[in-house]
């Protein structure tokens, strides 16, 4: 069973500036339009290559998300990262849509 994190817990970790990585598993254009604070973009098709560069510590907490409950990218990213040897990966299943519904902050690349 995949491990998950709630919106509230994720927001608290960000507020507390806890050390962890947030990965948006969507294509770059979606990421550029708006992403969770401090998130990094690793689309699924680049996951193997980019994870080695961006996520060198396989024990570090990593939170993956995509757009909403219908999107399966975060689930696939979590599974693949675990297959690559990452030991502390959580999925924010509800994704960006859920975050925006709570009017929580996002960042965009202009």
C-alpha positions in Angstrom: 0.0 0.0 0.0 1.3 3.4 -0.9 2.1 5.9 1.8 0.3 9.2 1.6 0.4 12.7 3.2 -2.5 15.0 3.8 -2.8 18.6 2.6 -2.7 19.8 6.2 0.4 17.9 7.1 2.2 18.9 3.9 1.3 22.6 4.5 2.6 22.3 8.1 5.9 20.8 6.9 6.3 23.8 4.5 5.4 26.3 7.2 7.9 24.7 9.5 10.6 24.7 6.8 11.2 21.0 7.4 13.9 19.6 5.1 12.2 17.5 2.3 11.7 17.6 -1.4 8.4 18.1 -3.2 8.1 16.7 -6.7 5.5 17.6 -9.3 5.2 14.7 -11.6 3.5 16.6 -14.5 4.9 18.0 -17.7 6.8 21.3 -17.6 4.0 23.5 -18.9 1.7 22.5 -16.0 4.5 23.1 -13.5 5.4 26.5 -15.0 1.7 27.6 -14.8 1.7 27.0 -11.0 3.2 24.6 -8.5 3.3 24.0 -4.8 5.9 26.1 -3.0 9.5 24.8 -3.3 8.4 22.0 -5.7 10.7 20.6 -8.3 9.5 19.4 -11.6 10.3 15.9 -12.7 7.9 14.6 -15.3 7.4 10.8 -15.4 9.3 10.3 -18.6 12.4 11.9 -17.1 12.1 10.4 -13.6 15.0 7.9 -13.8 17.6 10.4 -15.1 16.4 13.5 -13.2 16.0 11.7 -9.8 19.7 10.8 -9.8 20.5 14.5 -10.3 17.9 16.2 -8.1 17.4 13.5 -5.4 20.8 12.2 -4.5 19.8 11.2 -0.9 17.7 8.1 -1.1 16.7 8.4 2.5 15.4 12.0 2.4 11.6 12.5 2.6 10.1 13.1 -0.8 6.5 14.1 -1.5 5.2 13.5 -5.0 2.0 15.0 -6.4 0.2 15.6 -9.7 -3.0 17.4 -10.6 -5.9 15.6 -8.8 -7.3 12.3 -7.8 -7.9 11.2 -11.4 -4.3 11.8 -12.3 -2.1 8.7 -11.7 1.3 10.4 -12.3 2.1 10.8 -8.6 1.3 7.2 -7.8 3.5 6.0 -10.7 6.3 8.3 -9.6 6.1 7.0 -6.1 6.3 3.4 -7.2 9.2 4.1 -9.6 11.1 6.1 -7.0 10.7 3.2 -4.6 11.9 0.8 -7.3 15.0 3.1 -7.7 15.8 2.6 -4.0 14.2 5.7 -2.4 13.0 4.7 1.1 10.8 7.6 2.2 8.4 8.6 -0.5 4.9 9.9 0.3 2.1 10.7 -2.2 -0.1 13.7 -1.9 -2.9 11.9 -3.8 -5.4 14.8 -4.1 -2.8 17.0 -5.8 -2.6 20.6 -7.0 -6.4 20.9 -7.5 -7.0 20.1 -3.8 -4.3 22.5 -2.8 -5.8 25.3 -4.8 -9.3 24.6 -3.5 -8.0 25.5 0.0 -6.6 28.7 -1.5 -3.1 27.8 -0.4 -0.1 29.5 -2.0 1.4 28.4 -5.3 4.5 29.5 -7.2 4.6 30.2 -11.0 7.3 30.6 -13.5 6.6 33.7 -15.6 
